[in-house]
Structures are given as C-alpha cells and as structure tokens.
C-alpha cells in the first residue's frame, strides 16, 4: 500500500511537470488557434537562455551572487522569449492568417526546427546546469503510518507548487486584467474581437510571450531536474496526450489531464509493465488518451465539436 | 505555342477518359520514363544512385501513400514511420522465416501486414478528427517503436536489435549493384504511382475527397464514412508498407527500429506539405526537395570555401530547413505541385497573353 501511494504521488508530481508544458500549448491554442508544435523547442530555448545567461552575467559583470545571477538571467530569458514571440508573430503568423490547421501545424513544426538550431547555435549544445536553489534531497513522510515512510521528492513538490502558483497567476491575469479580457475575446472569435478594435497582432505577440514565459518556467524546472540538454525538447512529445486528454482549449483540462497521464503512466509501468516486457511508459500515455478520445472526442474539458454542414 | 491542344480530338470515350489527354503530356511522360529507365542508369555514378536517386524514389513512394491519406482523404497521420517499420519488419520476417520466399512476395506481404496494422490504427479516425487524430496516430508511432524494440520475435530474436538483409534477387537476376537497386525501386514507383493516380481518379478517390472536404455532408449524400476512411488507411498503409520494405531491404540493407522513428514521420509529412497535398506529382516534388536540401546545405559551405564545424553546420542546416518550410507555407500553401500546374496553365497560352 505504501508503495502504491508512493507511485501515485510520484505520478502526480510528474503529471504537474507535464501539465506545465501543456499549459503553454493550451494558452497559445486558445488565443491564436494554432497548435504550437514548437512548445518543446521553446522550452529548450528558454532553458538554454536561462542557463547560459546565469553563467555569462557573472562573467561579464564580475559578481558572484547566485541569486542576482539567476534574477538577471530570468529577466534576460523573458526578454528572449518576448523577442521570439514577436518574430514568430511578425514573420510567420501574420502571413498565415486564414490558412487551414494543418498548414499552421506545419509552420510551427518548421519553427521547431528553426528554434532547435538557433538555440543550440547561439547558446551552445552541451549539457548545462540550472541552479535555482531547488532542494535535491528526498523527504520521508508518514513514517508512523507506513513502514519506512513514503519517499517523496522535494524537488517535485516545489515544482508542483510553482505550477499551481503559475496557474493561479494566469487565472487572475485572464479574469481580472484588461489584457486578459482581450485575450479571452480573441480566443472566442477573432473577427468579432478585431471588429471592436482589439489589435490582433499585438494580442498574438502577448499570447506567444505568455506561452514563452510558461515555457521558461517549465524549462527552469525540467532543466534543474534533468540538466539543460537537447532531449528536453522531447518532453513536449509527452505533453501532447495531456493536452488531448484535457481538451485543447481548457487550462484546468491541461492540469487535470497532466495529473491523469502522470499517474496513469507510473501505475501502468509498475503494474502492467512486467506483463508486457517493460518500457511501456513511452506509449501508454498516448494509448490512454486515445482510448479516452473514443469515448469523448473533445477531451475532458474541451469545446464540443459541432459540425456545421 | 508548343503546348496547344489544337487539333487533338478524341473519338471515343476511352480516349477521352485517358490519364494524359494532351498529346504533349503523353510524350513528356514517355520521355521522362525513357530518361529514367535508360539514360540515368548509363550516366549516373554509384554515389548518385545510393545517396540521391534511391532515397528519392522510395521516399516519393511513401509520400504517395501518405498523400492518399492526408491529402485526398484529409485524415492527418503522424504515424507513417510506424507503417514503414511494420512493412519492413514484416517483409524481413517473411523472407527470413519462409525458405525460398521471393523478394517481391516478401515486400508485398509486408505491405499487406502493414495494411492490417493501418486499418487497426485507422479505426479511431471514425470517431476522432483533426488535431486530435494527429496526436492519436502518434500512439501508433510510439507503440511500434516499443514493439519493434521489445518484442524479440519481430527481429527474429536478434541479439543486437537490428536486422540485416542480404542477397536480393528476383527470378534469378541479382539486385546487388546500385543501378540494379535503382531500377527495382523505379519499377515499383512507376507501377504504384500509376495505380494511385487511377485510384484517386475513380469513385473511391472521389469518396475520399468528399470525406476530406466535409464528411458530414458526404455521409448525408450516401458515402459510407467507415468504408471511405478505412479504405484510405488501408491503401495508404499498403503503399507506405511496401515503401518501408524497400527502404529496409534496398536502401539500408540492415536497420534498427530507430530508422523508422518519429523523425521519419515528420519528414514524410513535410514532403507532402511542401510538394502539395492532394497531388500525386506533389509527392515527387516534395521528396526531391527534402532529399536534395540537406545535401545542398552541406555542400554550399564547401563550395564557398567557408570553414564551419560539423556541429555548427548541423544547427545552421536545421535553421535553414525550418525557415524554408515556413517560407514555403507562406508563399505557396498548396505546394510545389500548385506552382507546377500554374506554370503549365501559363504555358498553354504562351506566348499569347490570353
């Protein structure tokens, strides 16, 4: 029983990390109707920027405080992501305004390749360290209830807290601020929003910047867990079933989907894995999402697909 | 002036329904086939066949298959690599486990196994659409990655996880030299391209296109969605499976599961997008573009005399690749095939303005 709970907790934590990446997908899809395949590349780019700037600022400016370096690196990385968002909107999105979904998907795939190459060209392609002070040691809880207690990773707990705070911040942003209202209006109907004077191109830059900042936070957490390397961009591939399960247009869906996928993956590996030869983590999330979609094609919280003839 | 159809009258329905109604087109295609079958084998170098011609042919075959599914039937599929893998491994198993199995039967058998697989993974398309289906097809991709890696039966219990094929021959003629391999692939491509072109011109092709454009309306007028969608998956995975078998047997010789990973699926999707969705010729254009571009990008710094390290070259290659894809999608979303057909339309009037 103790092991089962440990697995469930581990799955919930991993799920929160996936949900972080999925959040970026959902935000960008909600407001610009583009399924951003490049989210993984954005996570990598942002993490590389953060890691390298944290290294370079102390070298260039000659101080050694880690906190100051991290803060300055964070600001620099945010600026980088805003720059990327602006470029993407200017060069790609603006010219592809009324194209079909698959064209936009392919465009974001092209942007993925571009960001992969550009990030590694500018920032380097070795493995880098991000050190934001996350505790690496595990903690043991509930020692009196279960024998030996349950082993939880403090790092994952902090990550889950950060993710929860980010979601809360984003909810406040969307519900209470003027820009948030404008974003929701654009998500509802592009043309109507444009006709009442909301500047679409600026909104898209803002949305992609927010998506980039979410990618930065995800990149920092994943980077401090795994080290910043090329394989981080493959994390996005894991986030697809999360987005699909939760529904492409729903922020709570991304969180719930992430938790479900995280727990499902870990449990399936432990309990189904031995029957099937192990290593089923890679595809189980997809098959789970697929099975779910057969029952509810729009995902848990997604907009119902209405066919108009 | 040269492309006028003046004086070309058809005297029976059969001629009217022909594949190439304009005589100049017929001559051009015959000329192209003569070039491909006779001239290129005489003039090409071994490197040209191995690195350019054979990958181009096999990938264009796979792109034809994928185009049928995505371009004509509108079902987005990101699992093409998986279908190629199934075709390759099935062909390998048929050849390795049955003594005296002819090469052609093994390849076609691999295609049939891939058909079954494709229909199975196509069943979700009856319920899911669009982006959701694209991600659902990734399930096929990752499942096949795992299956070919973990299930030892697939690789004939090979200890290293990779399989190899040797000594290809058809009816006693050996297929060893690059020229012979090239001719084999060319024959496959010509036959399948003809089959695909006639399929999409027929009733089933029109059903696919109706499904693509508006599947609810198509169902209303009596087109059975199950039949149309699953037949698209079946035909597409058959062609892609045969292409996979060719890729493994003829191009690679020995391969491991990573040869058919998700990168391959993306590459094929790029090919048909850039080449033109819903066009058989587009598959060829796209395959040529994708096969030639990395070579060009690798050689241009060489020719210009710029010393760049390999790592930098790879990153720059990725950047240019991505930028070109976005550029193409902006400039001509219907792909190179549309550019070609526009050029042909203009040519029909040349040198007159209208």
Interface residues (C-beta under 8 A of the other chain):
Chain A: X35 X91 X92 X95 X96 X99 X100 X101 X102 X103 X105 X106 X107 X109 X110 X111 X112 X113 X114 X115 X116 X117 X118 X120 X121 X125 X237 X240 X241 X243 X244 X248 X276 X277 X278 X279 X280 X282 X283 X286 X287 X289 X290 X293 X294 X297 X298 X299 X305 X307 X309
Chain B: X70 X76 X124 X127 X128 X129 X130 X131 X132 X134 X135 X136 X138 X139 X142 X143 X145 X146 X149 X150 X151 X214 X216 X217 X220 X262 X266 X269 X270 X273 X277 X311 X312 X314 X315 X316 X317 X318 X319 X320 X321 X322 X323 X324 X325 X326 X329 X330 X333
